[in-house]
Amino acid sequence: MTSSTDGGTAETGRVLAAIPSPEVSSISLGPLTIHFYALCILAGVIAAVYWSERRWAAMGGEKGTILDLAVPAVILGLIGGRLYHVISDYQLYFGPGKEPIRALFIWEGGLGIWGAIPLGALGVWWVARLRGLSMSKLSFAIAPTIPLAQAFGRWGNYFNQELFGAPTDLPWAVRISLDYTYNSEGDPRPGMQLLPGSTTEYYTAYHPTFLYESLWCLGLAVLLAWLGRRYEDQLAGGRLFAVYVMGYCVGRFWIEYLRVDPAHDILGLRLNNWTSILVFAGALAYFLWAGRRLDSFSTRVLPVGHDAGTQVFDTAPSPSDERGVGESGGSSADAGGEAAGVEGPSEESVVVGERGVGESGGSSEDAGGEAAGGEGPEESVVVGERGAGESGGSSEDADGEAAGATAGEAVRGEGSGQEK
C-alpha cells in the first residue's frame, strides 16, 4: 500500500508544491509523551486567557477573574468537545473490531467545537453566578478571544494529519502520508482517496482545511475586536458573542463542505453542515431578541462586595498635618467641611465614600461647614457617599452651623478629595 506522486496533475497524485507533512506528532520525555495536538490547544487557551484578561481589565474588572473562569471552562469544554466527537462519530469507537477505550484518548484528536463551547460557557456561567458578575459583560470580553484560540488549536489537526479536504494540485495543498503507527506497511488515514484505477496507491496532496479554518478564525477575531470597539453599546447583552457564533458557522459551513473524512450525511449534507445551519439560526434569533432589551442586562464587572470607592483611612493627627481633614480640591476662598462627632473606638477613622471628603463641585467665595463634637475618648469623622462639606454650586457666601459637644473637640474640615 503506497501513496503516489507519479503523474502530471492531482488526478494522478502529483503537485508541483505542497505543505509538507510533519514527520512527528509528539515528543517523548522519559515516560512522558507530549503530543503537539495538545500543545496547540494549550497555546490557544493561553492566548485567549491573556487577551481576555486585558479586555476585562479595560472594562473595569478585576485582574485574575478570567483566569479563575478559565479553569472550569477549559475542563468542561474539553469534556463537551470530546463527548460531541464520540457521539457523532461513534462508529470509530464502538462496534465489531473497535476499541471503546480509545474514546478516552483525546490526544489522538477528536474535539467537537459544538460540544466544547456550550459546556465551556456553562463553566463560565457557574463562576459568574457565584461572584455576581455580568454574563453579558463577560461574553463581550471573551468573544473575540475564542476564535483566536481556535486558530491555534486547528494546527493540531496538521500535526495529526487529519480532517483534510479533497485532493488538489494547488500550491498550498498539504501532503498526507500513510499512517505507520499500527502497520509497518502503512494504513490510509481517514479520508485518503485511491488514485483512479488503483487499489493500493493514494493521493498525497489535499486541501488544507485546517489552514482555511485557522485563517478564517484569525480574521473573525480581528473583526470582532473592531466591532466591539466601534459598536460597543449596540453589541452589549451578549450580541457580540452571537456575532462570533454566526461568523464561525458561516466559515465552518463552507470549510466542512470541502472535507472528505468520514461523516454522517443527511440529505446530501454532512452532519456538521446541518449543525452550522441550526446554530447560526439560534444565534441570529438571540441577536434579534437581545437587541430589543439591551437595558435589561446586568453590567456588573466587580464581584459582589468588591465595589470600588469605599475605603478606610487612619485620621490620627500628625505634626505635619497642618490643615486638618481634607484640602480644598475646587476653587474657593474659604471652604469648611461638615463633620459630625460620634462616639468612636480606640482609633480615629474616616469612612470615605465614592467622592471623598469635602469634595468641592463648584466655585464659591466663602463656605462654612457644620461641625459637632462627639462624646468619647477618640475623635472620628464619618463621611457619606458624596463626602462631607461637598459644594455643588456657586455662591458668594455660605455659612454653616457649628455646635460644640460636652466631651469632644470640634473637628474642622476644609473641602477636599484627598486625605493628608
N, C-alpha and C positions, 0 to 999 in steps of 0.2 A: 504494500500500500504506500503510495508516494504522492507528493504534491508537485505538480509540474510547473515549469517555467518555459516550456517549449512553445513555439508558435509565434504569431505576429500580433495578436490582439487579445482582449480579455476573453474572447471566445476560445482561445487556445491556452489561456492561463498566463500570458506574458504581458508585462508592463515595463515601460521604459524607466519609470521611477516610482518609488513607493516608500512609505514609512516602514522602516524595518521592525520586525517583531522583537520584543525584549527576549534575551536569552534566558533570563531567570525571572522568577516571580516572587522569590523570597531569599532571605539570607539566614544562616544558622549561626547562633552564638552559643556554643556549647549545647546544652539540652534545649535551648530556646530557639524556636523558629519564628522569625519576623516576616510577615507577608507584606509585600508592597501594597496590596489591596487595602489592608488595614491602615498602613501609613498614609495613604491618600485620603482615607476617610478622616483620620486623626488630623491631618493638615487642614482639611476643610472645617472641622469643628473649631480648631484653634483660631483660624482666620475669622470665622463667623462670630465667635465669642468676643474676640478682641475688638472687632468693628462694632458689634452691638453694645459693648461697654462704653465705647466712645460716644455713640449716638445717644445712649441712655443718659450719660453724664451731661451731655449738651442739653438734654431736655429737663435737667434739674434733678435727676435721680441719683441715688447713692451709688458710689463705686462698689463693685463686688456683687451687685444684685444679679447681673446677668450670669456671672459665674456660678452663683448659687442655683439659679434656674436651670443652667445647662446640665447639671448632674442628673436630675431625674428626667429631663427632656431627652438627653442623649441615650440614657439607658432604655427608656420606654420607646424611643424612636428606633433603636436597633431591634428591639423585640417586635415592634409593629412591622418594621420593614421585612424582617425575616418571616414573620407569620404570613404576610401577604404573598411573598415569593413561594413559600412552601405550599400554601393553599392553592394558589393559581397555577403552580407547576408541580402538582402533587405526583404526577406520573414519573418525575425524576427520582422520587424517593420511596414510593410505595408501589408494590406490585411484584410479580414474579421476577426474581433475579436482582431486585433492588435492595439497597441498604438503608433502612429508615434512619439509622443513627446519623447518616450523613446530612440529615436535615439540620443538625446542630452545628455542622462545620461551616460557620459563617465566613471564615477566611477563604473559602473556596469560591466566594462570590454568591450573589443572590440576595439582594435587598430591594424591596419594592417601595418606591417613594410614596405610593398611595397608602401604605400602611405606616410608614415612618412619620409622616407629617401629622396625621391625626393623633397618634399616641404620644408623639413628642409634644404637641400642643396641650395634651392632657396633663403632662408633667409641668408645663409652664403654668397652666391654669391652677393646678393644685397649690403650687408655691405662692402664686399671686393672690389666691384667695386667703391663704393663711396670713399673709402680710398686709392684705387690704390694698393691693396695688391694682391699677387700672389695666385690664387686659387690652383695652383699646390702645393705650399708650405703649404698652409692651409690644404689641403686634406692629405698631408703627416703627419702633426702633429695630425690630428684628427682621422685618420683611425683606429689605434689600440684601441682608447677610445670608439668608438661606440659599438663594441661587448661587452665591459665591461659594458656599460650602459644597454645593452640588457640582460646581465646575471643577473643584479639586477632586471630589470623590469619583467622578466619571473616569479619571485616569487609572483607577484601579481596574477597570474593565480592559484597558490597554495591556496592563501587566499580566492579566489573566487570559488575554487573547479570547475575549468573549463579547457577545452582543454586538457583532459587526453587521454590516449591511450586505447587499447583493454584490456579486463580483463586478469589478470595474477596472478600466485601464487608465483612470485619472491619475495624474502625477502625485496626488496626495492620498492615494489608496494606502491601506495598511496591509502589510504582509501577515498572513496567518499560517503558522506551521502546524504539522501534525502533533498530537499530544502523545508524548512518550512516557507519561507518568506510570501507566499501568501496562503498557505493551511496548516491548522493545522495537517492534516493527512500526509502531505509531498508530494511533487511533484518530479518526477525523473528529475535529471539535464540533460541537453542536452548531449547525448552520452551514458548515463547509459543503460545497456543492461539487459533484463529479463533473469532470470535463465531458463534453459531448462524445458519446461512443465509448467511453472508458468505464471500467468498473473498479479501477484501483487508483487513478490519478485525479487529484482535486485542484480546483482553482487555488491560487495562493494570494491574490490581491482582492480586497473587498472595501466597500465604503466604510470609512472610519466613523461610524455613528457615535462612538464615544466622544470623538473630537467635535462633531457637529453639536452635540448636546452641551459639551463643555463651553464652547464659544457662545452658544445661544444663552446659556445661563449667565456668563460673564456680561453679555450685552444687557440682559434683563436686570442684573444687579445695578449696573450703571444707570439704566433708565429709571428704576425705582428710586434710587437715591436722588436723581434730579427731580422726579415728580414730587417726592416728599418735600423737597426744599421749595419747589415752585408753587405747589398747591397743598400746603400743609393743612390748612383749615378744611378744605373740601375733601381731603382724603383721610380725615380722622375717623374714629369709630370703627376701625378695622378695615376700612375701604382700601387702604394701601396694600394690606395683606391680600385682599381679594383680587387686586390688580396683579399681584405676584402669581396667585393661583391661576388666573386666567392666562397670563402671559406664558407660564410654564406649560399649561395644557395645549396652547397653540403650537409651541415648539415641539412638544412631545408627540403630538399627533402626526406631523409630517416625518419626524425622525423615526418614529415607530413604524411608519409605513415602509421605510427603507430596510428595516431589519429582516433577517432571514432565519434567526434562531427559532427553534420550535416554540409554538404558542398556540393557544386555543383560538380558532377562527369562529366568528359569529356573523352570519350574513355577509361574508366576504371581507370582514374587518377583523384585525387582531383584537384580543381582549383589551389590551391597553389603549387601543384606539377608542373603543367604546367607553372605557373608564375616563379618558381625557374629555370626551364629549359630555358625559354626565357631570363630572366635577366642574368643568367650565360653566355649565348651566347653573349649578348650585352656587358657584362664586359670583356669577352675574346677578342672580336673584338676590344674594346677600348685599352686593354692592348697591343695588337699587333700593332695597329695603332700608339699609343703614343711612342712605343719603337723605331720607325723609325725617330722620330723628337724630341728627348729629348732636343736638343739645342734651340728649338723654344719657350719653355715655360718661362714665367716670373719667376724671382727668388726674387722679391721684398718682404721683410718681414717687412718693415717700411712704414707707411703711407706717401703719397706724402707731402713734406715739413717738414718731421721729420728726414731727413737724418742725421746720426751721423757724427761728425768730424768738424763741423763749430760752433765756439763759439766766444764770445766777452769778452775780459778781459780789465780791467782798467789798464793803464800803468803809472798812476801818480807816479812820483818818491817818494821814501821814504828814510829816513835816513839809513835804514838797507839794502837798495838796492845798494850794492857796485859794482856790476858787470854789471849793465845796463840791457838791454833787452836780455834775453836768456843766458843760460850757456851751455858750450860745453858738449854734451852727447856722443861724439865719442872720438877717440884717436888723439890728435893733440897738437902741441906745442903752436900754436897761431892761432885761427880761428876768422875771422871777418865776421859778417853778412852783407848782403846788405840791405840798408834801403833807402827809398825814402820819403822825407818830402813832405807833401801836406797841402793845406790849410784846417784846421780842425775845428770842432765845439768847444764848450766850454769845452769839456773834451777830454782827450787823450785816444785813444783806439788802440788795436791791434786786427785785424781780423785774426784769426788763422785758417788755412785750415786743411787738413787731416793729415799732417805730423808734424805740429807745427812750431815754429820759429827757424830758423837757425839749422835745423836738420842735424847732421853730418852722412853721409852714408859711409864714408871710412876713411882712415888714411892719414894724411898729416903733414908735418913738419911746414909749415907756410902758412896760408891762409889769405888774406886780403880782406875785404868786401868793397863794394861800398856804400857810404853814400852821401846823398844830403840834404841840409837843405831846408825847405819849408817856404813859406810865411804864416803868420797868427799868432794869439795870442797864439795858443797852438800847441804842437807837437803831431804828430801821426805817427804810423807805420802801413802800410798796408802790410800784408804778404799774399802771394798767396797760391795756393793749396799745394805746397810742402814746403812752408816756405821760409824765407829769408836766404841767405847765406848758402844754403844747399851744402854740399860737397859730390859729388857722386863717387869720385875715389881716387887714391893715388897720391900724388905729393910731391916734395921736396920743392918747393917754388912757391906760387901763390899770386900775388899782385893785389889787387883791385884798383879801381879808386875812388877818392873822390872829390866832388865838393861842395864848400860852397855856400849857398844862402844868399841874402842880408838881409832878415828879419828873418831867422830861425837859429836854432842851429843844428850843425851836430850831428846825432844820431849814436852812435857806438853800434854794436851788436856782441856778441860772440855766435857762433853756439850752439844751444841747443834745446831740445824738451820740456823744462819746462819754466814756467813763474814765476819769483820770486815776 
